[in-house]
Amino acid sequence: MADIRLSVSPETLRRTAMDMNALLRKIRLHASRIQDISGRTRGYWQGDAGTQDRSGYRECGEELLEAARNLENRSVTLMRMAGVYQELDETIGEANTALDIEHVLSL
């Protein structure tokens, strides 16, 4: 157990998750704008070319939203990992404190 070394802190994990959440908001905003702007062309761009163009933009927006869902899952995972790391760090700290006190008392 002594060979385990955490290379990242819980704070770093939380900060990364928050950064990802900010990115998610931007992705969703852009996907929404793509849908909105492409939808506005219905009034003046009719026919197969307009339909195909709007379909392409709709697919692009769907891909962006899928990417956002994947990132959201990663963000949740990072927050869970931060909690586990924090708990582990506290447990190890408490165990070390208890060991130090027992060692001093046994002298």
Secondary structure, 3 states (H helix, E strand, C coil): CCCCCCCCCHHHHHHHHHHHHHHHHHHHHHHHHHHHHHHHHHHCCCCHHHHHHHHHHHHHHHHHHHHHHHHHHHHHHHHHHHHHHHHHHHHHHHHHHHHHHHHHHHC
